[in-house]
Amino acid sequence: MNKLLFSGVLVTTIFSVQFSSFAQSLPRLRRNMNYAQARTLLIQRGWRPVPNSEQVNNPNRTGVIDSLIKKGYTEIVDCSGTGLGLCLFQFRNARGQTLFVSTANNEPKEQSTIYDWRIE
């Protein structure tokens, strides 16, 4: 009886650890992937957008940032005004890791696409 109980607890523990790891793992991101799709995958895996109240509450934000916030992307950190016009977004998981995702093609009528990402 004790062996059966122990093996049940062991299986439950292993399953919980594996499920927890799955929930926090990074989905397969790729360059040029649609940001909206990547964002959905990240949220499904347990990554939470980190709202940037400074940008959300800024009455003088740029048109690009304004359009991204209106799309619901309140995790916007900032956008560069030159070059590729990259924008940076921030997510955090339950382990406290921070994921930064940069995007290109951020014009209001464009679909933002993944340019790069990093975990800190």
C-alpha positions as CSV (number, residue, x, y, z in Angstrom):
1,M,0.0,0.0,0.0
2,N,2.8,2.4,0.9
3,K,4.6,1.7,-2.4
4,L,1.3,2.5,-4.3
5,L,0.9,5.7,-2.4
6,F,4.5,6.7,-2.9
7,S,4.4,6.0,-6.7
8,G,1.2,8.0,-7.0
9,V,2.7,11.0,-5.2
10,L,5.9,10.6,-7.4
11,V,3.9,10.6,-10.6
12,T,1.8,13.6,-9.5
13,T,5.0,15.5,-8.5
14,I,6.7,14.7,-11.9
15,F,3.6,15.7,-13.8
16,S,3.3,19.0,-11.8
17,V,7.0,19.8,-12.5
18,Q,6.7,19.0,-16.2
19,F,3.5,21.0,-16.5
20,S,5.0,23.9,-14.7
21,S,8.0,23.8,-17.0
22,F,5.8,23.6,-20.0
23,A,3.7,26.6,-18.8
24,Q,6.9,28.7,-18.5
25,S,8.8,27.6,-21.5
26,L,9.3,29.9,-24.4
27,P,7.3,29.0,-27.5
28,R,9.1,28.6,-30.8
29,L,9.5,32.2,-31.9
30,R,11.0,33.0,-35.3
31,R,12.0,36.1,-37.0
32,N,9.3,37.8,-39.2
33,M,6.6,35.9,-37.2
34,N,3.4,38.0,-36.7
35,Y,3.6,39.7,-33.3
36,A,-0.1,39.1,-32.5
37,Q,0.4,35.3,-33.0
38,A,3.6,35.3,-31.0
39,R,2.0,37.3,-28.2
40,T,-0.9,34.8,-28.0
41,L,1.6,31.9,-27.8
42,L,3.5,33.6,-25.1
43,I,0.4,34.2,-23.0
44,Q,-0.7,30.6,-23.5
45,R,2.7,29.5,-22.1
46,G,2.4,31.6,-19.0
47,W,4.3,34.7,-20.0
48,R,2.4,37.8,-18.9
49,P,2.6,41.2,-20.6
50,V,4.2,43.8,-18.3
51,P,2.0,46.9,-18.8
52,N,3.9,50.1,-19.2
53,S,1.8,52.7,-17.5
54,E,4.3,55.5,-18.5
55,Q,3.5,54.9,-22.2
56,V,-0.2,54.1,-21.6
57,N,-0.8,57.3,-19.7
58,N,1.4,59.5,-21.9
59,P,-0.9,62.0,-23.7
60,N,2.0,62.9,-26.0
61,R,3.0,59.4,-27.2
62,T,4.0,58.9,-30.8
63,G,1.6,57.7,-33.5
64,V,3.3,54.3,-33.6
65,I,3.1,53.7,-29.9
66,D,-0.4,55.1,-29.8
67,S,-1.5,52.6,-32.5
68,L,0.1,49.7,-30.7
69,I,-1.5,50.6,-27.4
70,K,-4.9,50.8,-29.2
71,K,-4.3,47.3,-30.4
72,G,-4.0,46.2,-26.7
73,Y,-0.2,46.0,-26.6
74,T,0.2,47.8,-23.3
75,E,3.5,45.9,-22.7
76,I,5.2,48.4,-25.1
77,V,8.5,49.7,-23.7
78,D,9.4,52.1,-26.5
79,C,10.0,52.5,-30.2
80,S,13.0,53.9,-32.0
81,G,12.3,56.8,-34.3
82,T,15.0,56.0,-36.8
83,G,16.4,53.1,-38.8
84,L,14.2,50.1,-38.8
85,G,11.8,51.7,-36.4
86,L,12.0,48.8,-34.0
87,C,9.7,48.6,-31.0
88,L,10.4,46.7,-27.7
89,F,7.8,44.8,-25.7
90,Q,8.2,43.2,-22.2
91,F,6.9,40.0,-20.7
92,R,7.5,38.2,-17.4
93,N,7.0,34.6,-16.3
94,A,6.2,33.1,-12.9
95,R,9.9,32.4,-12.3
96,G,10.6,36.1,-12.6
97,Q,12.4,35.9,-15.9
98,T,11.9,38.9,-18.2
99,L,11.5,38.4,-21.9
100,F,12.1,41.4,-24.3
101,V,10.7,41.1,-27.8
102,S,11.6,43.6,-30.5
103,T,9.4,44.0,-33.6
104,A,9.6,45.6,-37.0
105,N,6.9,46.8,-39.4
106,N,5.2,48.8,-36.6
107,E,3.4,51.4,-38.7
108,P,-0.3,51.7,-37.8
109,K,-1.6,49.9,-40.9
110,E,1.1,47.2,-40.7
111,Q,1.2,43.9,-38.9
112,S,4.2,44.1,-36.5
113,T,6.6,41.2,-36.9
114,I,9.2,39.7,-34.6
115,Y,12.7,41.0,-35.2
116,D,14.5,39.6,-32.2
117,W,14.1,38.5,-28.5
118,R,16.1,37.9,-25.3
119,I,15.5,36.6,-21.8
120,E,17.0,38.3,-18.8
